Amino acid sequence: MGKSRVLVVGGTGYIGKRIVKASLAEGHPTYILQRKEIGLDIDKLQMLLEFKRQGVRLIEGSFSDHRSLVEAVKQVDVVICTISGVHFRSHNLLMQLKLVDAIKEAGNVKRFLPSEFGIDAARMEHALEPGRVTFDEKMIVRKAIQEAQIPYTYVSANCFAGYFAGNLAQMETLLPPKDKLFIYGHGNVKAIFMDEDDIATYTIKTIDDPRTLNKTVYLRPSENILTQRELVEKWEKLSGKTLEKITISEEEFLAQMKGGDFVMQVGLGHFYHIFYEGCLTNFEIGEDGEEASILYPEVQYTRMHEYLSRYL
């Protein structure tokens, strides 16, 4: 059998463009849904044209045109959706229900990977308002996928390093702090930090793998399971500078949510679950899941000291 044909929906986005590159690197015939909603976004258009030059095939389609989605997915074997689910960029997770309808009607797709790539939504029934909307909507999409009997893989990639590692888990910045930083609680709760290119590599590895069919794949490479303090120590060792550490108790952290705007409250809620509750590491992977670095030991994933060295 040849390599599966892969359609990436959201192929110019933050994770989507990396999935496209990983798919090409693995030799898959790779397609991107070129949506008419692109309008005058010249950066996206130029990215699409560059991907086309590299061999990607562009398929015109729109979420407002069901027939175009059906015709698009009929041309491929695997559909990967990377539509944004973060409120400070754009939040369109439920648009995937239209994609589910198209995949169901087309009837040929052998694997669908919806927009997940973060905390495992199935474990977040207790999540704080208003941030739980992200998990609730992902579960609505999952329910639709499973009711339509569409073969799937869910990818739980934990913390994107660009948003959680380079800033040493500080909110409202993407750069390492220069003098002082906030430590959440005792700072010893384990989290998992992933280079975004590695997320894409592992994701593409799953699509033809029978071991990942109808399962959640967790990205938990052992050397990237770190506490916040361990992450900070790596930066201090690299930079040669010791930072002042200001601890924030659980009560102080949650108090910040009162009166904050919606986007801030969502972000605070997610940070709380990761750095106080330990939602990324406080469970064992069961029979309905697999761990990517065990399945694919050949992937040379980026360790966080390597990642942080980019900021020097």
Salt bridges, closest charged atoms under 4 A:
GLU26 OE1 - LYS3 NZ 3.99
GLU26 OE2 - LYS205 NZ 3.76
GLU50 OE2 - ARG53 NH2 2.60
GLU71 OE2 - ARG67 NH1 3.80
GLU71 OE2 - LYS74 NZ 3.83
ASP77 OD1 - ARG5 NH2 3.03
GLU105 OE1 - HIS66 NE2 2.64
GLU105 OE2 - ARG67 NH2 2.54
GLU116 OE2 - ARG142 NE 2.94
ASP120 OD2 - ARG123 NE 3.45
ASP120 OD1 - ARG142 NH2 2.91
ASP136 OD2 - ARG132 NE 2.89
GLU137 OE1 - HIS91 NE2 2.72
GLU147 OE2 - LYS143 NZ 2.59
ASP179 OD1 - LYS241 NZ 3.55
ASP195 OD2 - ARG310 NH2 2.83
ASP197 OD1 - ARG18 NE 3.16
ASP208 OD1 - LYS110 NZ 3.05
ASP209 OD2 - ARG211 NH2 2.85
GLU223 OE2 - ARG303 NH2 3.26
GLU230 OE1 - LYS190 NZ 3.27
GLU236 OE2 - LYS245 NZ 2.68
GLU277 OE1 - HIS126 NE2 2.91
GLU277 OE1 - HIS273 ND1 3.35
GLU290 OE2 - LYS215 NZ 2.93
GLU298 OE2 - LYS205 NZ 3.13
